[in-house]
Amino acid sequence: MTREYTITSALWSEYLALCKPRIVSLIVFTAVVGMFMAVPGMVPLDTLFFATLGIGLAAASAAAVNHVVDQHIDSVMARTRLRPLASGNVSASSAILFAFVLGALSMVILTAFVNVLTAVLTLLSLIGYGFVYSMYLKRATPQNIVIGGAAGAAPPVLGWTAVTGTLDPNSLILFLIIFAWTPPHFWALAIYRREEYRSVDIPMLPVTHGAEFTRLHVLLYTIVLFIISLLPFITMMSGPLYLLGAVLLGSGFIWYAVQLWRTKSDRLAMQTFSYSIVYLMALFAFLLVDHYVPHMMSLLRSL
C-alpha cells in the first residue's frame, strides 16, 4: 500500500512538473492583478475564482504542449534533461492527452462562468505559446522570444477582460510591460545557456549573433522596459507609490543590464535573469497596492 502510494505520488509530481508551476504562478499572478486593476473595488469572487482557474489551466496546458514539442532537445540540454518527458517518466501520448484535457477544461470554465471574449483570447494565447512559438518560432528565428512574447504578455489582458468583458487600453499597457520584459529576461538566461542551445540547433540570439550583441540588446530592451513601465503613472492609471516602485525596480534592472554589458560575466547573466523575475512580480505588486491605497485612505478617514 505504501509503495503504491509512493508510485502514485511520484507520477502526479511528474504531471505537475509538466505544468511548469513556477511559470504558471507568475502568469496567474499578473492575470489576477489585471482583474483587480479593472475595477475600483473588489472583483466579484465568482469571477476571480473561475477566471483564475481557467487562465491557470490554459497556461498549464500550453506548458505541457511545450514539453511535448521540446522532448528531444530537453533530453540533450543539461538544465532540462530531468523533465518528465525527457527522462521517460511520462509518455508523449499521455502528455498530449493531459494538455488537451487541461485546455478543454479551461475553455469550458471560461466560456460558461466568465465570458466568451476571455475564452477566445485565452485560446489564442494558448495556441500562440504552445504551438506557434514552441513548434515554429523557437526554431525559425533569433527573434523568437520577441515575437512569441506576445502570448506570454497576454495574462493581464485576460484578467481585465474577465472582469469587464471588454478590451481596455489600460490593459494593453500591462501587456506592453510584459512584452518588453520578456526579451531581456529570457536573453539573460540564453547567454548563460548559449552552448546548450547551440548543441541542439536552437537559434537563440546569443547563438546566432553572439553573447556580446545579446548583452547590448538586453540593455537596450531594459531601457525600453523602464520607459514603458512609467506609462501607468503617465496615463494616471496608477499613482506615486507605483511610480516610486517602478523607478526603483527599473533602476535595479538597468544596473544589472549595464553590469552584464560591461563585465561580460555569464554568472551575472544568471543573476540578471533571477532579478528579472523578482522585478516583474514586485512591479505588479506595486500596481496592485497602489490601486487600493486611495480606497484604504478613504476608509481610514471615515473611521
N, C-alpha and C positions, 0 to 999 in steps of 0.2 A: 504493500500500500504506500509506504513511504517512498520507495523507488519510483512507483508510478507517478506519485505527486511531484517528485523532483523532475522527472522527464517532462511532464506536462508544463510545469513552471518554466523550465528551460525553453520549451518550444514557444510558449507565449512571450517570453522575453525576446526571442528572435523576431516574432511578428511585431512586437513593439519597436524593435530596432528598425524594422522596415519603414516605420512611420517617421523616422528621424525626429524624435520627440523634442529635442532641443531647438531645432529649426522651427518646428510646428508651434512650439510655445511662443517663440518670438513673433511668428506670423499672427497667431491668435491674439497676442497682447496688442499689436498695432491695430488689429481689427476692432478690438474692444475699445481702444482709445478713440478710434473713428466713430464708434457708436455714441460714446459719451460726448464727443465734440459736436455731434449733430443736434443735440438738444440742450436747452438751458438748464433743465432739471435732471431728474432721474430717468434713465432708459427703462421702458416697460420691462418687467422681469421676464415675461414670456419671450419677448423679442431677444433680450440679452441671452437667455439660455439657448433658444433654438438657433439663433444666428451664430453664436459662438460654437455650438456643437456642429452645425452644418459646415461652417467655414473650416473648422478644425479637421473634420473628416475629409473634406476635399483636399486640404493640404497634405494630409497623411496619405491619401490615395495617390496624389502626384509624386510624393516621395517614394512610394512603393514602385510606381512605374519607373522612376529614375533608377532604382535598384535593379530592376529587370533589364533596362536598356544598357546600364553600365556594368553588368555582371562580369563581362570579360576583362575590362580594364580594371575593375575593382580587385580582381584576383591577382593582378600584377602589381598594383601600387601598394606600397607598404602601409599607408595610413588607412586603406580600405579593404585589405585582404581578409580581415576577420568579419566583414559584413555578412549577413545571413546567407545571401545567395553565393557570394564569392567563396565562402567557407564550405558550402554544400549543405548547410544545416536546414535550408528551406529550398524547395524546388522552384524553378521559374514558373511552372504552371500554377503552383499554389500561390505564389506571389501575385501573379496576374489575376487570379480569382479574388484574392484578398483586396487588391486595388480596385477591382470592379465593384465589389460589394460596398467598400467604403465610399466610392464615388457615387454609386446609386443611392445609398442611404443619405448622402449629403444632398443630392438633388431632391429627393422626396421630402426631406425635412425643410429645406429652404423654400421649396415651392408651396408646400402645404401650410407651413407655420410662420413663414417670414413674408417674402414676396417674390414674384416671378423675375423682376429685374435683378435682384441679388442672386437668384439661382442661375440666371443666364450669364451674368458677369463672373460668377464663381466658376462656372463650367468653362468659360473662355480662359480664365486664369489657369485652371487645371490642365487644359489642353496645351496652353502656352508653355507651361513649365514641363509637364510630364511628357509631352510629345514633341512640340516644335523645338524647344530648347534641347531637351535630352537626346532626341533622336537625330536632329538635323543641325541646329546652330552650333552646338558644342563641338562638333567635328568639322564644321564648314568654314568658320571664320574666327580670327583672333578677337573680333568684336562680339563674340558670342555672348559674353556676360553683359555687355551694354545693351544689346538688342533684347536678349532674353530676360533682362532685369525688369522689363515691363510687367511680366507675370508676377514676379516676386514683390513688386511695388503696389499691387492691387489691394491687399487686405484692408487698409484704412478706408478705401473707397467702398469696399464690400460692406464694412461695418456701418458706414454712413448711410448707404442705400438701404441697408436692412432696417434702419430706424425711420427714414424719411420716404423711402420708395422712389427717390429721385436722385439724379446725379447733380451734385452741388459743386460749384467752382472751388470752394474751400477744401473739399475732399481731394480735389486734384492737386492742391498744394502739398498735402500729406503724401500723395502719390509721388510727386516730384522729389520730395525729400528722400524717400527710399530709393527711387530710381537713380538719383545722383550718388547716394551712399553705396550702392551695390558694387560699382567698379573698383573704387579704392579698397573696399572691404575684401573683395574676392581676389583682386590682383595682388594684395599683400600676401595672401596665402599662396597664390600661384608662384610668386617669386621664391618663396621658401620651398615649394614642392616642384619647381620647374623641371628638374631632371626626371621626376616620376612621370609628369605629363609628357615630356619628350619621349620617354620609353614606350608610351602607349599611343603616340602619334596624335595627341590632342593639341590643337593649335592655340593654346593659351598665349596671351600676349608676350610673356617673358620667353616663351619658346620660339615664337616667330620673329620677334623684334628685339629680344634681349632684355636682360634684367634692368640695365641702366635706363633704357627707353621706358620700361614699365614703371620704374620708380618715379620718373618725371611725370608720367601720367597719373600716378597715384596722387602726387602733389597737386597737379592741376585740377583733377576731379574733386579733391578735398577742398580746394578753394571755391570751386563752383558750389559744392555742397554747403559750405559755410554761408555763401550768399543766399542760396535758396532757403536755408534754414531760418533766415530772417524774415521771410515772406509772411509767416503767420502774424508777426508783430506789425509789419508794414501794412498789411491789409486789415489790421485791427481784429483779426480772429483771436489773437492772444495778447496778453498784456506784458507788463515789465518783468514779472517773475519769469515768464518763459524766455523773454529776451536775455535776461541775465544767464539763464541756464544754457541757451543756445550759444551765447558768446563764449562762456567758459568752456563748454564741451567742445565747441568748434575750434577754439584756440588750442585745446589739447590735441585734437585730431591733426590740426595743421602742424603742431610741434612734432608729432610723431612722423608725419609725412616729410617734413623738412629734414629731420634727422635721418630718415630712411634714404632720402635722396643724396644727402651729403656723405653719410658713413658707408653706404653700400653694404650694410650688415644684414645677412639672412636672419640672424637671431632677432634683430629689430623688426624685420618684416613680420615675424610671427607675433611680436608684441603689438605691432600696429594692427594686425588682424584681430587680436584679442580686444584691444581698446575699441575697435570699431563696433564690436558687439555691445560693449558697455555703453558706448556713445549713443547708439540708436535706442536702446532700452531707456536710458536716462533722459534723452531728448523727448521721447514720447511720454515719459512720466512727468516731465515738466509741463508738457502740453495739457495733460490731464489735471494736474494740481492747479495750474494757473487758471484753467477753465472754471474751476469751482471756488477759487479764492473770493471773488465778489459775492457769491452766494453765502459763503461762510461768514464773511464780514457783515453782510446784511443781517444774518441770523444772530450774530453776536451783539450787534447794535440794538436789535429788538428785544434782547433779554433784559 
